[in-house]
Amino acid sequence: MENREDFEELLRENRCSVERFVKFRLPSMADAEDVLQEVYLTACRKFGQLKNRGSFLPWMLRIARSKCSDYFREKAGRAEISLDAAAERDLPDSRCGVCEAAAVEETLCLLGDRDRQILTLYFWGELPQAEIAKRLNLPLGTVKSRLFSAKQNFKSRYPYPPLRQPKGEGNMKRLPEFLPQYTIQESVRPPFAVKWEELMGWFLVPKLGEKLSWGMYDLPSRQCSHVYNMRVTGRAVVHGIEGVELTAAETSYSGRRETVRRTFVAQLTDTHCRYLAALRDDGGVRHYITFLDGDAFMPNWGFGEDNCGNETNLSPKGDIKRIGRTVVSNDQDFLLDIVGRYTVSINGRSFDTVCVMDIETYNSGVVSEQFLDRNGKTILWRRFNRDDWAVDRYGKKWSEQLPENERLIINGKTYVHWYDCITDYIL
């Protein structure tokens, strides 16, 4: 009874915020009311699991976000076109990279069936307009007209408006369209300790004056899918903690070739590097989440106990052991360790590196290899998916989708190489 009374009191205090959160996202007021009832029922049942009552609102918003996603999935399931193919990456904006998949999915669901159908065929089906005309039994001129209208309708509802390239950003080094061939040769020499000051997943060092370009490359095609031009823009303070603000201008080369800007605040100390806040522009409203926002922040941006961040002074700990393509690790949180020394030859240059492995610290079933030189700079970053990772979404195991890609055996399970990232540091 006491728990129920506590829940009802906290809900009264935060009800308006939860309602605004849901009603902003759903196109139908009646549907929003139904979803809100599901949110309240779920929260009431799980209230006993909430350890910190001060995190009640972020906890509620996380439940609400999940219920809104369920709503869009169910709505998409009733449409003729499946939206699974619209997912570009199964990564949200986070310390491990970026994805617009959720925003794309929600925006598509807000459109009419005709708009959603033609956009899916053109961008994700990659069909030429003439082929779409044949499939839909329409004149080519009608397809062109409908496609133009659908693009405009999508653009008007999409929460990330395209931005012009800021002055000076074009001066950054141009990344190649295709990933250069590379070799990774294991060294018999012992791995060295390294000072690693880069932001996890974004590769930029959060210091005044720093800038960097990096690209994401699909495999086995080796073609660049996204380029990120990043720079530190100035000092920033979040809840009394001083850091720096940085921006990431992302250009996608699959489908729409537009640029999206994101802003973060990060802090670098002598021992750790961590995110303090992230900003998203939702239709002109600048929405901030910070390290004090609990579940709204920690799953995507937090790392380490109490969000201490990743260690900058790296040396082998023995938590992860690797022999060839076989890896064995301890069972613990925040599992990141140096596993060996390697010579990486890429773009006509050879780099003496250590390999830092990250095993499922961000997403269950996801592993990364990050090759750092003695300056603590990323030479090559590689992602691997557990064979059954997101199999419900993609419909196949990764060994079936990417049969030619490299494998790792980690604690007896198969992981498949998915994509790589390089920075302009190697050019």
Disulfide bonds with the S-S distance in Angstrom:
none
